[in-house]
Amino acid sequence: MLRYWTAGESHGPALTALVDGFPAGLTVDYDAINSELKRRQGGYGRGGRQRIETDTVTFLSGLWQNTTLGSPLTLQVINRDAKLERLEDVERPRPGHADLPGAIKHLGGVRAVLERASARETAARVAVGGLARQLLAAFSIEVGGWVTELGGVALGDREGSLPELRQLRDTSEIYSLHPERDGEVTTLIDRVGKEGDTLGGVVEVRVEGLPIGLGTHTQWDRKLDGQLAQAVMAVQAIKGVEIGMGFETARRRGSEVHDPIHYAKAERTGPMLGFVRPTNNAGGLEAGMTNGQPLVVRAAMKPISTLRKPLDSVNLRTKQAEAAAYERSDVCAVSACSVIIENVVAFTVAAALVDKFGGDSLEEMQARWKLYQDLAASR
């Protein structure tokens, strides 16, 4: 079982991730992980914290000569803005944040909650996802993510190969597939920021090169769509997750939703094993299993909870009405969210790959992958 945990506070010394069950034999590309960490810090509308931090990953265990050992990996991202011991508590909880329920749950202060609930924690998850992507790449599985809506402005998708779409996305200030509309969106972000408000949006992640059969139908907690939904929904500020056509399926008839199945014998050596689907409304998943088509996951991110023009709140000490507290924050972090979702999806898919093909070593996984493909193609 491939899994991970994170630890650390927003203004503590560092963020740490412990990865267990990662196969031996993968040579780690630090630059690739650091590139994802840098992308997470980018995107138009980010706050001052991103000018302080320069996130890079350090491995504290699990490597020898830059190659994974099969033992637990410890990843660390240092916080340059480490000042937790100097910070005072917060008495006025922010609506939409963990402040109020967390302080009451733990019978303590708001600071003890907000430091861990902060989206700064996602730097550790992106580092882990950057590692998982390298495992996927060893099987020619590619991942890409972008912004499809921001502040109510629909941007949508585009046709093209995943490498082409990623390259196009990287030319956009907001990480969308329509850089020609950046000006329209950045103007909106600037206006909303001056009003002391924040913006949310929708991001999409696509995974290509998946074989048929990752995940399982046999038990509810092992279905891949359920695992993806949990991983994505557990990212800070995410309020909705859909796969493929998602919520739109509830508005259409079955004949308009389900993807027909055809067969082309000449294509049976490909990832679809000769089965052809003219549409991909299912988003690459049926009954908790991959069906060989691209996996498509979308997530809705609410606007940042910390407002420079704060909403009403209550002072926890006096119980008097006061404006909510303000902690340095972003106006819009949807671009960063697309990077985070991209990497948590990558890890979840990598875990399903390990579950299907074994996780002791990369060499054994690749041998089992080939055997499975040969057996499936011969049916």
C-alpha positions as CSV (number, residue, x, y, z in Angstrom):
1,M,0.0,0.0,0.0
2,L,1.4,3.4,-1.1
3,R,0.4,6.1,1.4
4,Y,1.6,9.3,3.0
5,W,1.1,11.6,5.9
6,T,2.1,15.3,6.4
7,A,3.2,17.3,9.4
8,G,4.1,20.9,10.1
9,E,2.5,24.3,10.8
10,S,2.3,27.3,8.4
11,H,4.8,29.3,10.3
12,G,6.7,26.4,12.0
13,P,10.2,25.4,11.0
14,A,9.3,23.1,8.1
15,L,6.6,21.0,6.4
16,T,7.3,17.3,6.3
17,A,5.8,14.3,4.5
18,L,6.4,10.6,5.3
19,V,5.8,8.3,2.3
20,D,5.4,4.6,2.9
21,G,5.2,1.8,0.4
22,F,7.1,3.5,-2.4
23,P,8.9,1.0,-4.6
24,A,12.7,0.6,-4.7
25,G,14.7,1.5,-7.8
26,L,13.4,4.9,-8.9
27,T,16.1,7.6,-9.4
28,V,14.6,10.8,-8.0
29,D,14.6,14.0,-10.1
30,Y,14.8,16.8,-7.5
31,D,14.3,19.5,-10.2
32,A,11.0,18.0,-11.3
33,I,9.6,18.1,-7.7
34,N,11.0,21.6,-7.2
35,S,9.3,22.7,-10.4
36,E,6.0,21.7,-9.1
37,L,6.6,23.5,-5.8
38,K,7.5,26.6,-7.8
39,R,4.3,26.4,-9.9
40,R,2.3,26.1,-6.7
41,Q,3.7,29.4,-5.5
42,G,2.8,31.1,-8.7
43,G,-0.4,32.2,-10.5
44,Y,-1.9,35.7,-10.5
45,G,-3.5,36.9,-7.3
46,R,-1.1,35.3,-4.8
47,G,-0.1,37.1,-1.6
48,G,3.1,38.3,0.0
49,R,4.0,34.9,1.5
50,Q,5.0,33.7,-1.9
51,R,7.7,36.4,-2.2
52,I,9.2,35.2,1.1
53,E,9.3,31.5,0.5
54,T,11.3,29.6,-2.1
55,D,10.1,26.1,-1.7
56,T,12.5,23.2,-2.5
57,V,12.4,19.6,-1.3
58,T,15.0,17.8,0.8
59,F,14.9,14.0,1.4
60,L,15.8,13.0,4.9
61,S,15.4,9.2,4.5
62,G,14.6,6.5,2.0
63,L,17.3,7.3,-0.7
64,W,20.7,5.9,-1.4
65,Q,22.7,7.4,-4.3
66,N,19.6,9.3,-5.2
67,T,17.6,6.1,-5.7
68,T,14.6,4.9,-3.6
69,L,15.3,2.0,-1.3
70,G,11.8,0.8,-0.7
71,S,11.9,2.1,2.9
72,P,9.9,5.1,4.1
73,L,10.8,8.4,2.5
74,T,10.9,11.6,4.5
75,L,10.4,14.8,2.4
76,Q,11.0,18.2,3.9
77,V,10.1,21.7,2.7
78,I,11.7,24.5,4.9
79,N,9.6,27.5,5.9
80,R,11.6,30.6,5.5
81,D,8.9,32.6,7.2
82,A,9.2,30.5,10.4
83,K,7.9,32.7,13.3
84,L,5.3,30.6,15.1
85,E,6.7,31.2,18.6
86,R,6.5,35.0,18.1
87,L,2.9,35.0,16.9
88,E,-0.1,35.9,19.1
89,D,-3.3,34.1,19.3
90,V,-6.3,35.1,17.2
91,E,-9.5,36.1,19.1
92,R,-11.8,36.8,16.2
93,P,-12.5,33.6,14.1
94,R,-12.7,34.0,10.3
95,P,-15.9,32.7,8.7
96,G,-15.2,29.9,6.3
97,H,-12.0,28.9,8.1
98,A,-11.2,26.2,10.7
99,D,-10.9,28.9,13.4
100,L,-14.2,28.5,15.3
101,P,-14.9,24.8,15.1
102,G,-11.3,23.9,15.6
103,A,-10.8,26.1,18.7
104,I,-13.9,24.7,20.3
105,K,-13.1,21.1,19.3
106,H,-9.6,21.3,20.9
107,L,-10.7,23.5,23.8
108,G,-7.8,25.9,22.9
109,G,-6.9,28.9,20.9
110,V,-7.4,29.7,17.2
111,R,-3.7,29.9,16.4
112,A,-3.2,26.3,17.3
113,V,-5.8,25.4,14.6
114,L,-5.2,27.8,11.8
115,E,-1.5,27.0,11.6
116,R,-2.2,23.4,10.7
117,A,-5.4,24.1,8.7
118,S,-3.5,26.6,6.5
119,A,-3.2,25.8,2.8
120,R,0.6,26.2,3.4
121,E,0.4,22.5,4.3
122,T,-0.3,21.7,0.6
123,A,3.4,22.3,-0.2
124,A,4.1,19.0,1.4
125,R,1.4,17.3,-0.7
126,V,2.7,18.8,-3.9
127,A,6.2,17.5,-3.1
128,V,4.8,14.0,-2.6
129,G,2.8,14.3,-5.8
130,G,5.9,15.4,-7.7
131,L,7.6,12.2,-6.5
132,A,4.6,10.1,-7.5
133,R,4.6,11.6,-11.0
134,Q,8.0,10.2,-11.6
135,L,6.7,6.7,-10.8
136,L,3.8,7.2,-13.2
137,A,6.2,8.5,-15.9
138,A,8.1,5.1,-15.7
139,F,4.9,3.6,-17.1
140,S,4.3,6.4,-19.7
141,I,1.4,7.8,-17.6
142,E,1.1,11.6,-17.9
143,V,-0.7,14.1,-15.7
144,G,-1.8,17.7,-16.5
145,G,-4.0,20.3,-14.7
146,W,-5.3,23.8,-15.4
147,V,-7.9,26.4,-14.5
148,T,-11.3,26.1,-16.4
149,E,-13.2,28.8,-14.5
150,L,-12.1,31.7,-12.3
151,G,-14.4,34.2,-10.5
152,G,-17.4,33.1,-12.5
153,V,-15.5,33.6,-15.9
154,A,-15.8,30.3,-17.8
155,L,-12.5,29.5,-19.6
156,G,-13.0,25.8,-20.6
157,D,-10.8,23.2,-22.2
158,R,-9.0,22.9,-25.5
159,E,-8.1,20.0,-27.8
160,G,-4.5,18.8,-28.0
161,S,-2.1,16.3,-26.5
162,L,-1.3,16.5,-22.8
163,P,2.3,17.8,-23.4
164,E,0.9,20.5,-25.8
165,L,-1.8,21.5,-23.3
166,R,0.7,21.8,-20.4
167,Q,3.0,23.9,-22.6
168,L,0.0,26.2,-23.4
169,R,-1.0,26.4,-19.7
170,D,2.5,27.4,-18.8
171,T,2.2,30.6,-20.9
172,S,-0.9,31.7,-18.9
173,E,-0.6,33.9,-15.8
174,I,-3.6,32.1,-14.4
175,Y,-2.7,28.6,-15.6
176,S,-5.6,28.3,-18.0
177,L,-5.7,26.9,-21.5
178,H,-6.7,30.3,-22.8
179,P,-3.8,32.7,-22.2
180,E,-5.4,35.2,-24.6
181,R,-8.0,35.8,-21.9
182,D,-5.5,36.5,-19.1
183,G,-6.0,40.2,-19.2
184,E,-9.7,39.9,-18.7
185,V,-9.2,37.7,-15.6
186,T,-6.3,39.5,-14.0
187,T,-8.3,42.8,-14.3
188,L,-11.1,41.1,-12.4
189,I,-8.7,39.8,-9.7
190,D,-7.2,43.3,-9.3
191,R,-10.6,44.9,-8.9
192,V,-11.8,42.3,-6.4
193,G,-8.6,42.6,-4.4
194,K,-9.0,46.4,-4.2
195,E,-12.5,45.8,-2.8
196,G,-11.0,43.6,0.0
197,D,-12.6,40.5,-1.4
198,T,-11.5,37.1,-2.8
199,L,-12.3,34.8,-5.7
200,G,-12.6,31.0,-6.3
201,G,-12.9,28.9,-9.4
202,V,-12.8,25.4,-11.0
203,V,-9.8,23.4,-11.9
204,E,-9.4,20.3,-14.1
205,V,-6.9,17.4,-14.0
206,R,-6.4,14.9,-16.8
207,V,-4.4,11.7,-16.6
208,E,-3.5,9.8,-19.8
209,G,-1.8,6.4,-20.5
210,L,-3.7,4.6,-17.8
211,P,-4.4,0.8,-18.3
212,I,-7.8,-0.7,-18.0
213,G,-8.3,-2.1,-14.5
214,L,-6.7,0.2,-11.9
215,G,-9.0,0.3,-8.8
216,T,-11.7,-2.2,-8.1
217,H,-15.5,-2.7,-7.9
218,T,-15.3,-5.2,-5.1
219,Q,-15.3,-2.9,-2.0
220,W,-16.6,0.6,-1.5
221,D,-13.4,2.0,0.1
222,R,-11.2,0.7,-2.6
223,K,-13.0,2.2,-5.6
224,L,-10.7,4.5,-7.4
225,D,-13.3,7.2,-7.9
226,G,-14.0,7.3,-4.2
227,Q,-10.3,7.5,-3.4
228,L,-9.9,10.3,-5.8
229,A,-12.9,12.2,-4.5
230,Q,-11.5,11.9,-0.9
231,A,-8.0,13.0,-1.9
232,V,-9.3,16.0,-3.8
233,M,-12.0,17.0,-1.4
234,A,-9.4,17.0,1.4
235,V,-7.6,19.9,-0.2
236,Q,-8.2,23.1,1.6
237,A,-11.1,25.2,0.2
238,I,-12.4,22.5,-2.1
239,K,-16.2,22.3,-2.0
240,G,-17.1,20.0,-4.9
241,V,-15.6,17.2,-6.9
242,E,-16.8,15.7,-10.2
243,I,-15.4,13.0,-12.5
244,G,-16.1,13.2,-16.3
245,M,-19.4,14.8,-17.1
246,G,-20.1,14.9,-13.3
247,F,-23.1,16.8,-12.2
248,E,-24.3,17.3,-15.7
249,T,-25.1,13.5,-15.9
250,A,-28.0,14.2,-13.5
251,R,-29.6,16.5,-16.1
252,R,-29.4,14.2,-19.1
253,R,-30.9,10.9,-20.3
254,G,-28.9,7.7,-20.1
255,S,-28.5,7.6,-23.9
256,E,-26.8,11.0,-23.7
257,V,-24.5,10.0,-20.8
258,H,-23.0,6.5,-21.2
259,D,-20.1,5.9,-23.6
260,P,-20.8,3.3,-26.3
261,I,-18.4,0.4,-26.7
262,H,-16.9,-0.5,-30.1
263,Y,-14.1,-2.9,-31.1
264,A,-11.2,-2.4,-33.6
265,K,-9.1,-5.5,-33.8
266,A,-6.2,-3.6,-35.3
267,E,-5.9,-1.5,-32.1
268,R,-5.9,-4.3,-29.6
269,T,-2.2,-3.8,-28.6
270,G,-3.0,-0.2,-27.4
271,P,-4.0,0.7,-23.8
272,M,-7.7,0.3,-24.7
273,L,-6.9,-3.3,-25.9
274,G,-8.9,-2.7,-29.1
275,F,-12.0,-1.3,-27.4
276,V,-13.1,2.1,-28.8
277,R,-15.2,4.6,-26.9
278,P,-16.4,7.5,-29.1
279,T,-17.0,9.7,-26.0
280,N,-15.5,9.9,-22.5
281,N,-18.4,11.2,-20.4
282,A,-17.4,8.7,-17.7
283,G,-14.1,10.5,-17.3
284,G,-12.1,7.3,-17.6
285,L,-13.7,5.5,-14.7
286,E,-16.5,3.0,-14.5
287,A,-17.6,1.1,-11.4
288,G,-14.5,2.2,-9.5
289,M,-12.0,1.1,-12.2
290,T,-10.1,2.8,-14.9
291,N,-11.4,1.9,-18.4
292,G,-8.4,2.9,-20.5
293,Q,-9.6,6.4,-21.4
294,P,-8.2,9.6,-20.0
295,L,-9.1,10.2,-16.4
296,V,-10.8,13.6,-16.0
297,V,-11.3,15.1,-12.5
298,R,-12.6,18.6,-11.7
299,A,-12.7,20.4,-8.4
300,A,-14.5,23.6,-7.2
301,M,-12.5,25.9,-5.0
302,K,-14.3,28.4,-2.8
303,P,-12.9,31.9,-2.4
304,I,-10.2,32.3,0.2
305,S,-11.7,32.6,3.7
306,T,-9.4,35.4,4.9
307,L,-10.8,38.8,3.7
308,R,-9.1,42.1,3.9
309,K,-12.5,43.6,4.2
310,P,-13.6,41.1,6.9
311,L,-17.1,39.7,7.6
312,D,-18.8,39.8,11.0
313,S,-17.5,37.7,13.8
314,V,-17.4,37.4,17.6
315,N,-14.5,37.9,20.0
316,L,-14.0,34.5,21.6
317,R,-12.8,36.1,24.8
318,T,-15.5,38.8,25.3
319,K,-18.3,37.3,23.1
320,Q,-18.8,40.7,21.7
321,A,-19.5,41.4,18.0
322,E,-16.3,42.3,16.1
323,A,-15.0,42.1,12.6
324,A,-13.1,38.9,11.8
325,A,-9.3,38.8,12.0
326,Y,-7.1,39.3,9.0
327,E,-4.0,37.2,8.4
328,R,-1.9,37.8,5.3
329,S,-3.5,36.0,2.5
330,D,-4.2,35.7,-1.2
331,V,-6.9,37.4,-3.3
332,C,-7.1,34.3,-5.6
333,A,-5.2,31.0,-5.3
334,V,-7.1,29.1,-8.0
335,S,-4.0,28.7,-10.1
336,A,-2.1,27.3,-7.2
337,C,-5.1,25.0,-6.5
338,S,-4.8,23.5,-10.0
339,V,-1.2,22.5,-9.2
340,I,-2.2,21.0,-5.8
341,I,-5.1,19.0,-7.3
342,E,-2.9,17.8,-10.1
343,N,-0.4,16.4,-7.6
344,V,-2.8,14.8,-5.2
345,V,-4.5,13.1,-8.2
346,A,-1.1,11.9,-9.3
347,F,-0.4,10.3,-6.0
348,T,-3.8,8.6,-5.8
349,V,-3.3,7.1,-9.2
350,A,0.2,6.0,-8.3
351,A,-1.2,4.3,-5.2
352,A,-3.7,2.4,-7.4
353,L,-0.8,1.5,-9.8
354,V,1.2,0.0,-6.8
355,D,-1.9,-1.8,-5.6
356,K,-2.4,-3.5,-9.0
357,F,1.3,-4.2,-9.9
358,G,3.0,-4.6,-6.6
359,G,5.3,-2.1,-4.8
360,D,8.5,-3.8,-3.8
361,S,10.6,-2.5,-6.8
362,L,10.1,-0.6,-10.0
363,E,11.7,-3.4,-12.0
364,E,9.1,-6.0,-10.7
365,M,6.2,-3.5,-11.3
366,Q,7.3,-3.0,-14.9
367,A,7.6,-6.8,-15.5
368,R,4.1,-7.3,-14.1
369,W,2.8,-4.4,-16.1
370,K,4.0,-6.0,-19.3
371,L,2.7,-9.4,-18.3
372,Y,-0.7,-7.9,-17.6
373,Q,-0.8,-6.1,-20.9
374,D,0.1,-9.3,-22.8
375,L,-2.5,-11.4,-21.0
376,A,-5.2,-8.8,-21.5
377,A,-4.4,-8.3,-25.1
378,S,-4.5,-12.1,-25.7
379,R,-8.1,-12.5,-24.5
